[in-house]
C-alpha cells in the first residue's frame, strides 16, 4: 500500500472510528472525537488520516538515519502483528510481556539475554545432543521462557532511539521508563487514553486487530523505504555497548573530505612546529619576567587596600570617642 492511497473510507471499513464508552473517555481526547452515537464516542477519521501520513514520514526519516524504533504491544489482538513487524523491519520488539527495567535497568536485563545467546550457540553447535536427556530438556525449557521475553530484543546492544506503543494505557510502565530515559514515545491512542506525555500519537481504535494490522503494515512499509534510502546513501548502523546506536557514512565523498581535513591539520601542525622551536628562547624570556611581575602587582594592589582599611578603622574609632566625650560633656553641663 502506497502512502497517498490511504483514504478515510478504508479506515471506516476497518472500524478505526470506534472509541470507548462515554463514561470512560479522557477529556484530553476531546479534540479528536467527532460525535457520540449510542453512548459510544466516534473518532474523527480525517485527523486519523492526517496523523497516519505524518507518522509515515516520521518512521521513514528515523530509519533512513539508522535509528532503532522499539515497538511494544503485549495485547492478544496485537502481539502476533508486533512480532511480524519486528521481524520484517529488523527492529526490536516486545510482544509477550514488558519486564520492569527493560530501559531504566538495561545492564541487568542484558544478563539473561546473554544466557539466551549462549544457549542458542550451544544448540547450533550440537552440544545439547551430547548432554544427558534430562539436562537437555531443562535447558530447552529455559530457552523457551527466555525467548518469550527477549526474542525481539536479543540483538539490541543499546537503548532504542524511539518507542512505539500500541496501547498507551496497557503499556504504562514502558511509557514511564522511556520518558525517564529521555526516549521519544509514539503510539496508538483511543478515547480513554491520555496523550499529553507522548511525542506524537495516532487517534484510532487500538482494540481492533484489523486496525492494528493495517497500521503496522503501513508503518513497516515506511521503515523499509527509509532503510533502502539509507543503504543507497551508504549509511551504516554501528551499535557499541551501552551508548546506543551510532550512525556513520561509508560514502567515498565523505572519506575524501575527511582525508583532506586530516592532511590540512597535519600541514598546519608541521608549519607551526618550526616557529615554536625558533621562538623558544624569546618565549621563555618574555614569560619568566611576566610570571615574576604578576605577584608584585597583586601585592602592590593588595597593600594600599589594607592600609585604607586600617585608616578607616582608626577614623571610625576616633569618631566614636569624640561622640562619647561630647555626650559626657553634655550630661555634665545638664547636671
Beta strands, then each sheet from edge to edge (+ up, - down):
strand 1: 18-21
strand 2: 33-37
strand 3: 40-43
strand 4: 69-72
strand 5: 93-94
strand 6: 162-165
strand 7: 184-189
strand 8: 200-203
strand 9: 235-239
strand 10: 245-249
sheet 1: 1+ 3- 2+
sheet 2: 5+ 4+ 6+ 7+ 8+
sheet 3: 9+ 10-
end
